[in-house]
């Protein structure tokens, strides 16, 4: 914002609570910055809006972008559920490098449209931009930690049937278990 950017599109590849939490943070931060902020899940701009976890979609995209990172010959003959499959999606065997290229092109186009929308909604403030000092940013971060972080789902979520991290885990420092409603 201080460098004159008018828009920022933040992208995550993790869905669920990660996406909700990113949007919660952006809603809190937006009033404090002139540039327009938007948070998206990587597949939000695909026509079908579908994504997966190491399945046909992600594998196709990675195969297109980094072909040396995909070795389809390593897929097991028969799919087995996590954790025995290293989190491979059930339909990963349907991946296609060509389809990955189509998806990536569609995402680039969609992100360009989103950036154009944000730029169209940008309004220069009266009197021009007023850059924030390091102290201002530190205070905003402190308020975020006090008021927003405790509401983030990733900080309070306990996935049904999953145990909390071990007591010695660094994640235990931030783990909160909310009793079922």
C-alpha positions in Angstrom: 0.0 0.0 0.0 2.8 2.4 0.9 4.4 1.7 -2.5 1.3 2.8 -4.4 -0.2 -0.6 -5.2 -3.9 -0.2 -5.9 -4.9 -3.9 -5.6 -3.6 -7.2 -4.2 -5.0 -10.6 -4.9 -3.9 -13.2 -2.3 -4.2 -16.8 -3.3 -4.2 -19.9 -1.1 -4.2 -23.5 -2.3 -5.8 -24.7 1.0 -9.5 -24.7 1.3 -11.9 -25.0 4.3 -10.9 -23.0 7.3 -7.8 -21.6 5.7 -9.8 -19.8 3.0 -12.4 -18.5 5.6 -9.6 -17.3 7.8 -7.8 -15.5 5.0 -11.1 -13.7 4.2 -11.7 -12.9 7.9 -8.2 -11.3 8.1 -8.7 -9.3 4.8 -12.1 -8.0 6.0 -10.4 -6.7 9.2 -7.4 -5.2 7.3 -9.2 -3.7 4.3 -10.4 -0.5 6.2 -6.8 0.2 7.2 -5.4 0.2 3.6 -6.2 2.2 0.5 -5.4 -0.7 -1.9 -8.2 -3.1 -2.6 -7.7 -6.6 -1.1 -9.1 -9.9 -2.3 -8.5 -13.4 -1.1 -9.2 -16.4 -3.3 -8.8 -20.2 -3.3 -6.7 -21.2 -6.3 -9.6 -22.8 -8.1 -12.2 -20.0 -7.4 -11.5 -18.6 -10.8 -12.0 -21.9 -12.7 -15.3 -22.1 -14.6 -16.4 -25.1 -12.6 -15.0 -23.8 -9.3 -13.8 -27.2 -8.4 -10.5 -28.1 -6.7 -9.1 -31.2 -5.1 -6.2 -32.5 -3.0 -3.5 -34.2 -5.1 -6.2 -35.5 -7.5 -6.9 -34.9 -11.2 -6.9 -31.1 -10.9 -3.9 -30.4 -8.8 -1.8 -33.1 -10.4 -2.7 -31.9 -13.9 -1.7 -28.3 -13.0 1.6 -29.4 -11.4 2.3 -31.6 -14.4 1.9 -28.7 -16.7 3.9 -26.2 -14.6 6.6 -28.5 -13.2 6.6 -31.7 -15.3 9.7 -33.1 -13.5 7.7 -33.1 -10.3 5.0 -35.6 -11.6 5.7 -39.2 -12.1 2.5 -40.9 -13.0 4.2 -44.3 -12.9 4.4 -44.0 -9.1 0.7 -44.1 -8.7 -0.5 -47.4 -7.1 -2.4 -49.8 -9.3 -5.3 -49.4 -6.9 -6.2 -46.3 -4.8 -6.0 -46.6 -1.1 -7.3 -44.1 1.5 -5.1 -41.6 3.4 -2.6 -42.0 5.2 -1.5 -45.0 3.1 -1.5 -43.1 -0.1 0.5 -40.0 0.9 -2.8 -37.9 0.5 -3.2 -38.7 -3.2 -6.6 -37.9 -4.6 -8.8 -40.8 -5.7 -8.9 -39.5 -9.3 -5.2 -38.6 -9.7 -4.8 -41.3 -12.3 -7.1 -39.1 -14.6 -4.6 -36.2 -14.6 -3.5 -34.8 -17.9 -0.6 -32.4 -18.6 -2.6 -30.8 -21.4 -5.7 -30.3 -19.2 -3.4 -28.8 -16.6 -2.3 -26.2 -19.1 -5.9 -25.4 -20.0 -6.7 -24.9 -16.2 -3.6 -22.8 -15.6 -4.5 -20.5 -18.6 -8.1 -20.2 -17.3 -6.8 -19.3 -13.8 -4.5 -16.6 -15.2 -7.4 -15.2 -17.2 -9.7 -15.3 -14.2 -7.1 -13.7 -11.9 -6.6 -10.9 -14.5 -10.4 -10.3 -14.5 -10.4 -10.2 -10.6 -7.4 -7.7 -10.6 -9.3 -5.5 -13.2 -12.4 -5.5 -10.9 -10.3 -4.5 -7.9 -8.6 -1.7 -9.9 -12.0 -0.5 -11.1 -13.2 -0.3 -7.5 -10.1 1.6 -6.3 -10.6 5.2 -5.3 -7.7 7.5 -4.5 -8.3 9.0 -1.0 -8.9 12.7 -0.7 -5.6 14.3 0.1 -3.7 11.4 -1.3 -2.3 8.3 0.3 -0.9 8.5 3.8 1.7 5.8 4.3 1.6 3.9 7.6 4.6 4.0 9.9 6.2 0.8 11.3 4.6 1.7 14.6 1.2 1.9 12.9 1.7 -1.5 11.3 2.9 -3.0 14.6 -0.2 -1.7 16.4 -2.4 -3.1 13.6 -0.7 -6.4 14.0 -1.1 -6.3 17.8 -4.9 -5.6 17.4 -5.1 -8.4 14.8 -3.5 -10.8 17.3 -5.8 -9.8 20.2 -9.1 -9.5 18.3 -8.9 -11.5 15.1 -6.6 -14.5 15.7 -8.8 -15.9 18.5 -11.7 -16.1 16.0 -9.8 -17.8 13.3 -11.1 -21.3 12.7 -7.6 -22.8 12.2 -6.8 -21.7 15.8 -9.9 -23.3 17.3 -10.7 -26.2 15.0 -10.4 -29.8 16.1 -11.1 -32.0 13.2 -13.6 -34.7 14.2 -11.8 -37.9 15.1 -8.3 -36.4 15.0 -6.4 -36.1 18.2 -4.8 -32.7 19.2 -1.1 -32.3 18.4 1.3 -34.0 20.9 2.0 -31.9 24.0 5.5 -31.4 22.8 4.4 -30.1 19.4 5.0 -26.4 18.6 1.4 -26.3 17.3 0.1 -27.1 20.8 1.1 -23.6 21.9 -1.8 -22.2 19.7 -4.2 -25.1 19.9 -7.6 -24.4 21.4 -10.3 -27.1 21.6 -13.8 -25.7 21.4 -16.4 -28.1 22.9 -19.1 -29.2 20.4 -22.1 -26.9 20.5 
